[in-house]
Structure formats: C-alpha cells, structure tokens
Amino acid sequence: MEMLKGKVALITGSGRGIGRAIALKFAREGADVISLDIDIQSARETTREVESLGRKAQSYSCDISNFETTQEVLKAAIEHFGKLDILVNNAGITKDNLLLRMTEEEWDLVLKVNLKGVFNVTKSVLRQMLKQKSGKIINIASVIGIMGNVGQANYAASKAGLIAFTKSLAKEVASRNINVNAIAPGYIQTRMTESLSEDIKKQMLSMIPLSRFGAPEDVANCALFLASSLSDYITGQVIVVDGGLVM
Ligand SMILES: NC(=O)c1ccc[n+]([C@@H]2O[C@H](COP(=O)([O-])OP(=O)(O)OC[C@H]3O[C@@H](n4cnc5c(N)ncnc54)[C@H](O)[C@@H]3O)[C@@H](O)[C@H]2O)c1
C-alpha cells in the first residue's frame, strides 16, 4: 500500500542530494511533488523523474532567502495543486570558516538561507495547512546543530535555531492537527560533504558506531515516516539519523 497516496508534498532544495532522494521516495509512495530549488535545471530533472513514476510534479526556481519571491512562487504552486499536505524544509548551505576568519557575508548568507529561508517558506504555506486543518512539516536540521563543530559556528547556529523553530511552531499549530518535526542527519554522502578532506572523512568514520556514512535514502526513509500517518502522535521532535554518532 502507498503511504502517501493522494498527498501533495513540497520539498525545498530538491534538485539534488537529500532533497531529491526525499522527492523520489515520496513519489514512489504516491505523492505529487512540488520541487523548489535555486538551481532550476536540477529541480526540473527531479520533476522529470517524479513524472516517470506516474505522479504529478512541478518545479519552481526560487531563492528561499528572498521573502517576496518565495511568497509569489508558493502562492502559484498551491493554486496549481489546490492543496498542500507535506512541507519538507530541506534546502541548506555551508560556508565554513573558523570564527576569527569568518566574514560577515559568510555568517549572514548561511543564516539567511538555512533559517530565514525556512521562515519564508513555512509562512508562505502555513495558512493553507491551517485552512485544511492538517499538515506535516519536516525540517532538515543537522547533528551539528546539537553538538557544534569547529569551523561551522554559522551553520551550527542556523541548525540549532531550526530545532528551536521546530519546537515553537509545533506548539503553535498542534491544535490544528499539524505536526512539525526535525531530522538531524549526521554525515550523509552528498555534494555538501564530498569536498571534505580524506583525513576528516577518515576521522568522522571512526566516530560512527554503524561504521558507514549515511546515504540520502537513509534520511528519506525517516522523512517518509514523519510525512505519513504512522507519525500522527509525534510532534516537536528531533530524530537523529547518523549511524549512532550522537548518543
Ligand atoms: N549532507 C550531509 O551530510 C548533511 C548532514 C546534515 C544535514 N544536512 C542538511 O540536509 C539538507 C540537504 O543537504 P544536501 O547534503 O542534500 O545538500 P546539497 O548541497 O547536495 O543540496 C542542497 C540543495 O539546496 C539547494 N539550495 C541551496 N541554496 C538554496 C536557496 N537559497 N534556495 C533554494 N534552494 C537552495 C541547492 O541548489 C541544492 O539543490 C541541508 O539543509 C543540509 O544542511 C546535510
């Protein structure tokens, strides 16, 4: 049986990596998919794959850090599908540097995409979910937002902020039957992590009890659970998907 039959899901940053894996997993489980990405070519590719699975799909070019653009794009997307059941706030970036060397631009950009971007997108769709009196919101945070990391003060702050945002919103909308949860992935093999040096990768691997890096599919499996009715009694939680790195 398809777990998301008849649902409409919006996934930000679904052009590649974890976002694309979530889009395809949801489509295989019966959902129609709205793909939002700053890189429209990659979002279109995801849309083609979703359609090849027999689902409806639309892709939109959108920089989620821009409030006005996000509002306009999501208004059009919701009008097109007539409803929205699931939102996955997945788009995120890193601009790593030791704090002493970190520029104001590096700080601002990461906070603007990873945190304000989530505010922009969520605000654009929340009214629709409130009207429907149902919804699932899934925020992709990070273990770095829980444990911190050298050279990632901006990223860690954005992801810790996202966890606090998740809990606050969960309390605000629980009475309207909207669940808000976060996933904190550990080291997942995507373009975001491929640039790390072999030394750092080796060191990370030695800290993971399950002795392997995660795949985007591992995060998508958890997102599917949180998007489905199996998690109806779960809200305001952070599920760590990291092979046991943080425990
Ligand atoms: N890869 C990991 O190990 C890991 C670990 C923990 C958390 N995460 C989080 O998971 C999410 C996805 O990461 P990933 O590894 O798939 O990254 P990725 O870099 O492979 O993909 C990110 C996607 O977001 C899009 N994007 C970037 N800025 C955007 C913007 N301003 N507006 C719209 N779209 C934008 C990119 O074009 C890209 O398609 C991120 O939030 C990241 O912080 C990743």
Ligand as a Chemical Component Dictionary entry (heavy atoms), coordinates in Angstrom:
data_LIG
# 
_chem_comp.id                   LIG 
_chem_comp.type                 NON-POLYMER 
_chem_comp.pdbx_formal_charge   0 
_chem_comp.three_letter_code    LIG 
# 
loop_
_chem_comp_atom.comp_id 
_chem_comp_atom.atom_id 
_chem_comp_atom.alt_atom_id 
_chem_comp_atom.type_symbol 
_chem_comp_atom.charge 
_chem_comp_atom.model_Cartn_x 
_chem_comp_atom.model_Cartn_y 
_chem_comp_atom.model_Cartn_z 
_chem_comp_atom.pdbx_ordinal 
LIG N1  N1  N 0  24.981 16.039 3.606  1  
LIG C1  C1  C 0  25.068 15.975 4.922  2  
LIG O1  O1  O 0  25.935 15.286 5.497  3  
LIG C2  C2  C 0  24.087 16.704 5.782  4  
LIG C3  C3  C 0  24.154 16.491 7.155  5  
LIG C4  C4  C 0  23.264 17.159 7.983  6  
LIG C5  C5  C 0  22.322 18.000 7.439  7  
LIG N2  N2  N 1  22.271 18.196 6.095  8  
LIG C6  C6  C 0  21.260 19.121 5.610  9  
LIG O2  O2  O 0  20.454 18.484 4.631  10 
LIG C7  C7  C 0  19.987 19.443 3.682  11 
LIG C8  C8  C 0  20.324 18.966 2.276  12 
LIG O3  O3  O 0  21.727 18.795 2.193  13 
LIG P1  P1  P 0  22.475 18.077 0.970  14 
LIG O4  O4  O 0  23.655 17.402 1.533  15 
LIG O5  O5  O -1 21.496 17.326 0.133  16 
LIG O6  O6  O 0  22.989 19.386 0.190  17 
LIG P2  P2  P 0  23.256 19.674 -1.356 18 
LIG O7  O7  O 0  24.175 20.824 -1.376 19 
LIG O8  O8  O 0  23.613 18.436 -2.086 20 
LIG O9  O9  O 0  21.794 20.156 -1.869 21 
LIG C9  C9  C 0  21.198 21.336 -1.407 22 
LIG C10 C10 C 0  20.136 21.791 -2.402 23 
LIG O10 O10 O 0  19.594 23.038 -1.921 24 
LIG C11 C11 C 0  19.564 23.975 -3.000 25 
LIG N3  N3  N 0  19.675 25.343 -2.474 26 
LIG C12 C12 C 0  20.774 25.930 -1.930 27 
LIG N4  N4  N 0  20.516 27.206 -1.599 28 
LIG C13 C13 C 0  19.214 27.439 -1.928 29 
LIG C14 C14 C 0  18.362 28.574 -1.844 30 
LIG N5  N5  N 0  18.807 29.748 -1.378 31 
LIG N6  N6  N 0  17.082 28.460 -2.277 32 
LIG C15 C15 C 0  16.627 27.297 -2.784 33 
LIG N7  N7  N 0  17.391 26.185 -2.905 34 
LIG C16 C16 C 0  18.670 26.264 -2.483 35 
LIG C17 C17 C 0  20.757 23.590 -3.862 36 
LIG O11 O11 O 0  20.655 24.116 -5.189 37 
LIG C18 C18 C 0  20.714 22.064 -3.799 38 
LIG O12 O12 O 0  19.862 21.519 -4.791 39 
LIG C19 C19 C 0  20.642 20.767 4.076  40 
LIG O13 O13 O 0  19.756 21.538 4.845  41 
LIG C20 C20 C 0  21.826 20.342 4.922  42 
LIG O14 O14 O 0  22.216 21.332 5.825  43 
LIG C21 C21 C 0  23.130 17.575 5.260  44 
# 
loop_
_chem_comp_bond.comp_id 
_chem_comp_bond.atom_id_1 
_chem_comp_bond.atom_id_2 
_chem_comp_bond.value_order 
_chem_comp_bond.pdbx_ordinal 
LIG N1  C1  SING 1  
LIG C1  O1  DOUB 2  
LIG C1  C2  SING 3  
LIG C2  C3  SING 4  
LIG C2  C21 DOUB 5  
LIG C3  C4  DOUB 6  
LIG C4  C5  SING 7  
LIG C5  N2  DOUB 8  
LIG N2  C6  SING 9  
LIG N2  C21 SING 10 
LIG C6  O2  SING 11 
LIG C6  C20 SING 12 
LIG O2  C7  SING 13 
LIG C7  C8  SING 14 
LIG C7  C19 SING 15 
LIG C8  O3  SING 16 
LIG O3  P1  SING 17 
LIG P1  O4  DOUB 18 
LIG P1  O5  SING 19 
LIG P1  O6  SING 20 
LIG O6  P2  SING 21 
LIG P2  O7  DOUB 22 
LIG P2  O8  SING 23 
LIG P2  O9  SING 24 
LIG O9  C9  SING 25 
LIG C9  C10 SING 26 
LIG C10 O10 SING 27 
LIG C10 C18 SING 28 
LIG O10 C11 SING 29 
LIG C11 N3  SING 30 
LIG C11 C17 SING 31 
LIG N3  C12 SING 32 
LIG N3  C16 SING 33 
LIG C12 N4  DOUB 34 
LIG N4  C13 SING 35 
LIG C13 C14 SING 36 
LIG C13 C16 DOUB 37 
LIG C14 N5  SING 38 
LIG C14 N6  DOUB 39 
LIG N6  C15 SING 40 
LIG C15 N7  DOUB 41 
LIG N7  C16 SING 42 
LIG C17 O11 SING 43 
LIG C17 C18 SING 44 
LIG C18 O12 SING 45 
LIG C19 O13 SING 46 
LIG C19 C20 SING 47 
LIG C20 O14 SING 48 
# 
